[in-house]
Amino acid sequence: MRSMEYRLIRSRRRTLGLEIKNAQVIVRAPMRTGKAEIEAFLKKHEGWIAEKLSIQSRQLSEAQSEPLSNAEIAELKERAKLYFPPVVAKYASLMG
């Protein structure tokens, strides 16, 4: 395994944890966990990490697509005006 870049956060927790945030791997580890154990944990979860990084990369690419035109925005507003009032009324009656 090639060395993976990650941010290490040590705390008084009891277990190792992984988080993918803003296309960055964050490892949360107990205070006394050694580097070898952390590296083994990362190797064990390589597939999961790669999958999550790929998903975030795709989401970022989609978010950077062309902005909506004024006509598209107007269309979405009209659709929202038709969709949301019945939904809000339903939940308003359920919640009193």
C-alpha positions in Angstrom: 0.0 0.0 0.0 1.3 3.4 -0.9 1.2 5.9 1.9 -2.2 7.6 2.2 -2.5 11.2 3.2 -4.8 11.7 6.2 -5.5 14.0 9.0 -5.1 12.4 12.5 -7.2 13.5 15.4 -6.3 12.0 18.7 -8.8 12.0 21.6 -9.9 10.0 24.6 -12.0 7.7 22.4 -11.6 3.9 22.6 -11.8 2.9 19.0 -10.4 4.1 15.6 -12.8 5.9 13.3 -12.8 7.1 9.7 -14.4 10.1 8.2 -14.3 11.5 4.7 -14.9 15.2 4.6 -14.2 17.7 1.8 -12.3 14.9 0.0 -9.9 14.5 2.9 -9.5 11.4 5.0 -9.8 12.0 8.7 -8.7 9.3 11.2 -9.8 9.6 14.8 -7.8 7.5 17.2 -7.3 6.9 20.9 -4.3 8.8 22.4 -2.0 5.8 22.6 -2.7 4.1 19.3 0.5 3.5 17.3 1.2 4.6 13.8 1.5 1.0 12.6 -2.0 0.2 14.0 -3.4 3.3 12.3 -1.8 2.4 8.9 -3.2 -1.2 9.2 -6.6 0.2 9.9 -6.3 2.4 6.8 -5.2 -0.5 4.7 -8.1 -2.6 5.9 -10.6 0.1 4.9 -8.9 1.1 1.5 -11.9 0.0 -0.5 -14.4 2.0 1.6 -12.1 5.1 1.5 -11.7 4.9 -2.2 -15.5 4.5 -2.7 -16.3 7.5 -0.5 -13.6 9.7 -2.1 -15.0 8.8 -5.5 -18.6 9.7 -4.5 -17.4 13.1 -3.1 -15.4 13.8 -6.2 -18.4 13.1 -8.5 -20.6 15.3 -6.3 -18.1 18.1 -6.4 -17.9 17.8 -10.2 -21.7 17.9 -10.5 -21.9 20.9 -8.2 -19.4 22.8 -10.4 -21.6 22.3 -13.5 -23.1 25.3 -15.4 -25.4 27.5 -13.3 -29.1 27.4 -14.0 -30.6 29.9 -16.4 -33.4 32.3 -15.3 -35.9 30.2 -17.2 -34.8 27.0 -15.4 -35.0 28.8 -12.0 -38.5 30.1 -12.8 -39.6 26.5 -13.8 -38.2 25.1 -10.6 -40.0 27.7 -8.5 -43.3 26.9 -10.2 -42.9 23.2 -9.6 -42.1 23.9 -5.9 -45.2 26.0 -5.6 -47.3 23.0 -6.8 -45.4 20.4 -4.8 -44.8 21.9 -1.3 -48.2 23.3 -0.2 -49.9 19.8 0.0 -46.9 18.3 1.7 -46.7 21.2 4.3 -50.5 20.9 4.9 -50.2 17.2 5.5 -47.5 17.5 8.1 -49.0 20.6 9.7 -52.2 18.6 10.3 -50.2 15.7 11.7 -48.3 18.0 14.1 -51.2 20.1 15.0 
